[in-house]
């Protein structure tokens, strides 16, 4: 399974203007300015476009931190 963290960091940078070096597997919404409910929707749309995948409502609800995002995306890419 390829390491998708570099790509996720790029999406966070594009979506929130976040420094990619500040995004880790342990990053939570509280640590990223703009990652609120509206930002979450924008992030999900950007991730869907970047990885050419679709999230369902359960995926969106489970995306509580970067680790969960990585797990969900890896599951869809398998």
FIMITOR-419519 format. One record per residue: residue number from 1; residue in three letters; x, y, z of N, C-alpha, C, O, CB in turn. Coordinates in nm, 3 decimals. Glycine has a CB too. Example, Ala and Ser with C-alpha at 12.3 -4.5 7.8 and 13.67 -1.06 7.14 Angstrom:
! residues 2
1,ALA,1.319,-0.569,0.780,1.230,-0.450,0.780,1.320,-0.330,0.780,1.424,-0.332,0.846,1.131,-0.447,0.905
2,SER,1.285,-0.225,0.708,1.367,-0.106,0.714,1.290,0.003,0.787,1.341,0.114,0.804,1.408,-0.060,0.572
This chain:
! residues 78
1,UNK,0.084,-0.117,0.000,0.000,0.000,0.000,0.090,0.125,0.000,0.178,0.138,0.085,-0.096,-0.001,0.123
2,UNK,0.067,0.215,-0.095,0.152,0.335,-0.101,0.122,0.430,0.015,0.011,0.432,0.069,0.131,0.408,-0.236
3,UNK,0.223,0.508,0.053,0.207,0.607,0.158,0.134,0.727,0.098,0.187,0.797,0.011,0.344,0.649,0.218
4,UNK,0.012,0.751,0.146,-0.067,0.861,0.090,-0.055,0.990,0.173,-0.116,1.091,0.138,-0.212,0.820,0.081
5,UNK,0.022,0.987,0.281,0.034,1.107,0.365,0.084,1.229,0.288,0.030,1.338,0.308,0.128,1.079,0.481
6,UNK,0.183,1.216,0.200,0.226,1.337,0.127,0.111,1.399,0.046,0.100,1.522,0.037,0.342,1.302,0.033
7,UNK,0.029,1.316,-0.012,-0.085,1.367,-0.090,-0.189,1.430,0.002,-0.248,1.533,-0.033,-0.148,1.254,-0.172
8,UNK,-0.213,1.370,0.116,-0.309,1.426,0.211,-0.259,1.561,0.261,-0.338,1.655,0.275,-0.330,1.329,0.330
9,UNK,-0.130,1.573,0.286,-0.073,1.701,0.328,-0.096,1.807,0.221,-0.126,1.922,0.253,0.077,1.686,0.357
10,UNK,-0.082,1.770,0.094,-0.106,1.864,-0.017,-0.251,1.911,-0.016,-0.278,2.030,-0.036,-0.073,1.798,-0.152
11,UNK,-0.344,1.820,0.008,-0.486,1.856,0.010,-0.515,1.949,0.128,-0.591,2.045,0.114,-0.575,1.729,0.018
12,UNK,-0.456,1.922,0.243,-0.474,2.011,0.358,-0.418,2.150,0.329,-0.476,2.251,0.368,-0.406,1.952,0.483
13,UNK,-0.305,2.154,0.261,-0.246,2.284,0.226,-0.340,2.361,0.133,-0.362,2.481,0.151,-0.107,2.265,0.159
14,UNK,-0.394,2.292,0.033,-0.485,2.356,-0.062,-0.616,2.397,0.004,-0.669,2.505,-0.023,-0.512,2.263,-0.180
15,UNK,-0.670,2.312,0.090,-0.801,2.337,0.151,-0.797,2.442,0.262,-0.888,2.523,0.274,-0.857,2.208,0.207
16,UNK,-0.690,2.441,0.341,-0.685,2.526,0.460,-0.566,2.622,0.463,-0.557,2.706,0.553,-0.682,2.439,0.582
17,UNK,-0.476,2.610,0.367,-0.355,2.691,0.374,-0.262,2.644,0.484,-0.176,2.718,0.530,-0.390,2.837,0.395
18,UNK,-0.280,2.519,0.525,-0.200,2.463,0.634,-0.059,2.431,0.586,-0.038,2.389,0.473,-0.267,2.336,0.691
19,UNK,0.037,2.452,0.675,0.174,2.412,0.647,0.176,2.259,0.640,0.141,2.194,0.739,0.275,2.467,0.756
20,UNK,0.215,2.201,0.527,0.214,2.054,0.516,0.294,1.985,0.626,0.260,1.875,0.668,0.269,2.013,0.382
21,UNK,0.402,2.049,0.672,0.484,1.989,0.777,0.410,1.980,0.910,0.449,1.904,0.998,0.612,2.069,0.795
22,UNK,0.302,2.059,0.925,0.227,2.057,1.050,0.120,1.948,1.052,0.060,1.922,1.156,0.162,2.192,1.074
23,UNK,0.097,1.883,0.939,-0.005,1.779,0.930,0.061,1.643,0.949,0.148,1.602,0.872,-0.080,1.785,0.793
24,UNK,0.017,1.574,1.055,0.072,1.441,1.084,-0.045,1.342,1.094,-0.161,1.380,1.087,0.156,1.442,1.217
25,UNK,-0.011,1.217,1.110,-0.112,1.113,1.125,-0.199,1.139,1.248,-0.312,1.091,1.255,-0.046,0.974,1.134
26,UNK,-0.148,1.212,1.345,-0.219,1.238,1.470,-0.293,1.372,1.472,-0.350,1.409,1.575,-0.122,1.234,1.584
27,UNK,-0.294,1.446,1.361,-0.359,1.576,1.356,-0.511,1.562,1.371,-0.573,1.474,1.312,-0.325,1.648,1.225
28,UNK,-0.568,1.652,1.450,-0.713,1.656,1.474,-0.767,1.791,1.425,-0.690,1.884,1.403,-0.746,1.635,1.626
29,UNK,-0.898,1.801,1.408,-0.956,1.927,1.361,-0.920,2.048,1.448,-0.905,2.158,1.397,-1.106,1.914,1.354
30,UNK,-0.907,2.028,1.577,-0.874,2.138,1.668,-0.737,2.199,1.638,-0.710,2.312,1.678,-0.878,2.089,1.811
31,UNK,-0.652,2.126,1.568,-0.517,2.172,1.540,-0.504,2.241,1.404,-0.397,2.291,1.370,-0.422,2.056,1.546
32,UNK,-0.612,2.243,1.327,-0.607,2.301,1.192,-0.710,2.413,1.183,-0.831,2.390,1.192,-0.634,2.192,1.082
33,UNK,-0.661,2.535,1.164,-0.752,2.649,1.151,-0.841,2.630,1.028,-0.792,2.606,0.917,-0.672,2.782,1.141
34,UNK,-0.970,2.640,1.048,-1.065,2.626,0.939,-1.128,2.488,0.926,-1.223,2.470,0.851,-0.998,2.658,0.813
35,UNK,-1.074,2.390,1.002,-1.131,2.255,0.994,-1.249,2.245,1.090,-1.243,2.178,1.193,-1.023,2.145,1.027
36,UNK,-1.356,2.316,1.053,-1.481,2.311,1.126,-1.580,2.233,1.040,-1.538,2.163,0.948,-1.534,2.455,1.161
37,UNK,-1.710,2.244,1.068,-1.806,2.164,0.992,-1.807,2.201,0.844,-1.813,2.113,0.758,-1.946,2.180,1.051
38,UNK,-1.800,2.329,0.813,-1.796,2.371,0.673,-1.663,2.331,0.609,-1.659,2.284,0.495,-1.817,2.523,0.661
39,UNK,-1.555,2.351,0.683,-1.424,2.311,0.634,-1.414,2.162,0.611,-1.345,2.116,0.520,-1.317,2.354,0.731
40,UNK,-1.483,2.085,0.695,-1.484,1.939,0.681,-1.545,1.899,0.547,-1.495,1.809,0.479,-1.562,1.873,0.799
41,UNK,-1.654,1.966,0.509,-1.718,1.937,0.381,-1.626,1.974,0.265,-1.616,1.900,0.167,-1.852,2.014,0.369
42,UNK,-1.559,2.087,0.276,-1.465,2.129,0.172,-1.347,2.033,0.161,-1.303,1.998,0.052,-1.415,2.270,0.199
43,UNK,-1.296,1.990,0.277,-1.186,1.894,0.280,-1.228,1.763,0.215,-1.153,1.708,0.134,-1.139,1.869,0.424
44,UNK,-1.345,1.714,0.250,-1.394,1.588,0.193,-1.405,1.598,0.041,-1.365,1.506,-0.031,-1.530,1.550,0.254
45,UNK,-1.459,1.709,-0.007,-1.472,1.727,-0.152,-1.335,1.732,-0.219,-1.317,1.675,-0.326,-1.550,1.857,-0.184
46,UNK,-1.240,1.799,-0.156,-1.104,1.807,-0.213,-1.037,1.670,-0.213,-0.967,1.635,-0.309,-1.019,1.908,-0.133
47,UNK,-1.057,1.592,-0.108,-1.000,1.457,-0.102,-1.064,1.367,-0.208,-0.994,1.289,-0.273,-1.019,1.396,0.038
48,UNK,-1.195,1.378,-0.224,-1.264,1.298,-0.326,-1.208,1.328,-0.464,-1.180,1.237,-0.543,-1.415,1.324,-0.324
49,UNK,-1.191,1.454,-0.493,-1.139,1.495,-0.624,-0.996,1.448,-0.643,-0.961,1.393,-0.747,-1.148,1.648,-0.641
50,UNK,-0.913,1.469,-0.541,-0.771,1.434,-0.552,-0.751,1.284,-0.573,-0.670,1.242,-0.656,-0.697,1.479,-0.427
51,UNK,-0.824,1.204,-0.497,-0.805,1.058,-0.502,-0.904,0.987,-0.595,-0.898,0.865,-0.611,-0.818,1.001,-0.363
52,UNK,-0.994,1.065,-0.657,-1.095,1.009,-0.747,-1.176,0.899,-0.678,-1.190,0.787,-0.729,-1.028,0.954,-0.875
53,UNK,-1.228,0.934,-0.561,-1.310,0.842,-0.481,-1.437,0.915,-0.438,-1.450,1.036,-0.460,-1.230,0.789,-0.356
54,UNK,-1.529,0.843,-0.376,-1.651,0.902,-0.320,-1.666,0.855,-0.176,-1.649,0.737,-0.146,-1.776,0.864,-0.404
55,UNK,-1.699,0.949,-0.088,-1.727,0.917,0.052,-1.876,0.903,0.071,-1.954,0.976,0.009,-1.669,1.024,0.146
56,UNK,-1.917,0.810,0.157,-2.058,0.803,0.195,-2.071,0.873,0.332,-1.972,0.915,0.390,-2.110,0.654,0.201
57,UNK,-2.192,0.884,0.381,-2.216,0.958,0.505,-2.141,0.896,0.623,-2.093,0.968,0.710,-2.365,0.962,0.536
58,UNK,-2.130,0.764,0.625,-2.056,0.698,0.734,-1.908,0.736,0.730,-1.846,0.757,0.834,-2.071,0.545,0.725
59,UNK,-1.852,0.745,0.609,-1.712,0.787,0.594,-1.695,0.928,0.650,-1.603,0.955,0.727,-1.668,0.782,0.446
60,UNK,-1.784,1.018,0.610,-1.774,1.157,0.653,-1.781,1.170,0.805,-1.709,1.249,0.864,-1.884,1.241,0.588
61,UNK,-1.869,1.092,0.866,-1.884,1.097,1.011,-1.761,1.038,1.083,-1.728,1.080,1.194,-2.010,1.021,1.054
62,UNK,-1.695,0.942,1.019,-1.580,0.876,1.080,-1.450,0.955,1.063,-1.350,0.924,1.129,-1.564,0.738,1.022
63,UNK,-1.450,1.055,0.976,-1.327,1.130,0.947,-1.300,1.232,1.058,-1.308,1.353,1.037,-1.339,1.202,0.811
64,UNK,-1.267,1.181,1.177,-1.249,1.265,1.295,-1.106,1.314,1.312,-1.081,1.402,1.394,-1.291,1.190,1.418
65,UNK,-1.013,1.258,1.237,-0.873,1.298,1.246,-0.801,1.246,1.121,-0.860,1.176,1.040,-0.806,1.242,1.377
66,UNK,-0.675,1.282,1.106,-0.601,1.242,0.986,-0.586,1.091,0.980,-0.593,1.033,0.871,-0.464,1.309,0.983
67,UNK,-0.564,1.026,1.093,-0.549,0.879,1.092,-0.673,0.812,1.032,-0.661,0.720,0.952,-0.524,0.825,1.236
68,UNK,-0.791,0.858,1.071,-0.916,0.802,1.018,-0.928,0.830,0.869,-0.973,0.745,0.793,-1.039,0.859,1.093
69,UNK,-0.888,0.950,0.827,-0.892,0.984,0.685,-0.803,0.890,0.605,-0.843,0.840,0.500,-0.849,1.131,0.663
70,UNK,-0.682,0.868,0.654,-0.589,0.776,0.586,-0.650,0.637,0.576,-0.646,0.575,0.469,-0.454,0.770,0.661
71,UNK,-0.706,0.587,0.686,-0.765,0.453,0.686,-0.880,0.442,0.586,-0.890,0.344,0.513,-0.815,0.416,0.827
72,UNK,-0.967,0.543,0.583,-1.081,0.540,0.493,-1.036,0.545,0.348,-1.086,0.469,0.265,-1.175,0.657,0.523
73,UNK,-0.943,0.634,0.319,-0.896,0.645,0.179,-0.824,0.517,0.137,-0.846,0.467,0.027,-0.802,0.768,0.163
74,UNK,-0.737,0.464,0.224,-0.669,0.340,0.189,-0.769,0.228,0.163,-0.747,0.147,0.073,-0.572,0.298,0.301
75,UNK,-0.878,0.222,0.240,-0.980,0.120,0.218,-1.048,0.135,0.083,-1.084,0.036,0.021,-1.082,0.127,0.327
76,UNK,-1.065,0.258,0.038,-1.129,0.282,-0.092,-1.033,0.260,-0.208,-1.077,0.229,-0.319,-1.184,0.424,-0.098
77,UNK,-0.903,0.275,-0.185,-0.804,0.258,-0.291,-0.765,0.112,-0.311,-0.708,0.076,-0.414,-0.681,0.340,-0.261
78,UNK,-0.797,0.027,-0.212,-0.762,-0.117,-0.223,-0.848,-0.187,-0.326,-0.832,-0.307,-0.348,-0.776,-0.186,-0.089
